[in-house]
Amino acid sequence: MRFDLSVIASWIEPGSKVLDLGCGEGDLLHYLKQQKGVQGTGIEMVEAKALRCIEKGLSVLQGDITEEVQDYAENTFDYVILSQTLQQVYAPAQLLNSLLTIGRRVVVSFPNFTHWKNRWQLIWQGRAPLSKQLPFEWYNTPNIRVIAIIDFRRFVKKMGWRIVRETAINTDHHDRHGNVVRLLPNLRATYGIFMLAKKKEKK
C-alpha cells in the first residue's frame, strides 16, 4: 500500500464506517476492512478499477463522487476519505462541505505544489513543474488546482472548519516508503494530509 495511504489508515479507528472517494482498486479499503474491521464503502469513476474492488469483495459504486455523495444522509460515516483527488475537483469548497455533512471527519490528501523541486523548475527553468507527484504536462493534466499546504490551512480557516490532525510527508506518487516532514513542510513535503471537522462539537 502507498505510504500516504498507510498514514491515513493509521488515523482510522477500528470498527468505523468509512467512505473512500476515488478509491482506485481498493487498496486502502481492503486494508481497513481486513486489519481494522471497518464498514467500508467506495466510489470510483473508472469502471475497471471499480470492478477490481468488487473482485476483492469490497462494496464500491462506479460513478462521479460529486454526484454520488449527495445520496447519503447526515453523519452516515465516521470518516470520509478524499485521497490525492482534491486537485481535480471543480468546486472543492462545495464538495468538502458536503463531505463534512455526511461524515464526522474528512481526511484529505493532495500533492504540495510548493515543494522545493517545483519552485526550482518555475524559477530556473521557467516552465510548469513536472515531477513524480505532478507527472502530467500542462496540456494533458487532470489537475485543475494547484494546492500548497499553507494555502489549504488558510482555506480551512476561511471556511470555518477545523483541522483535527495534519501531517506532511515526503514520498513519490505510488511509493510504499516515505517519511514525515516536520521542518518547513510547505517547502520540503511532497504531500499534505489533513483531517477536518466542522466547528467544535458540543460535549
Buried (B, 14 or more C-beta within 10 A) or exposed (E): EBBBBBBBBEBBEEEBBBBBBBBBBBBBBBBBBEEBEBBBBBBBBEEEBBBBBBEBEBEBBBBEBBEBBEEBEEEBBBBBBBBBBBBBBEEBEEBBBBBBBBBBBBBBBBBBBBBBBBEEBBEEEEEBBBBEBBEEEEEEBEBEEBBBBBBBBEBBEEBEBBEBEBBBBBBBBEEEEBEBBEEEBBBBBBBBBBBBBBEEEEE
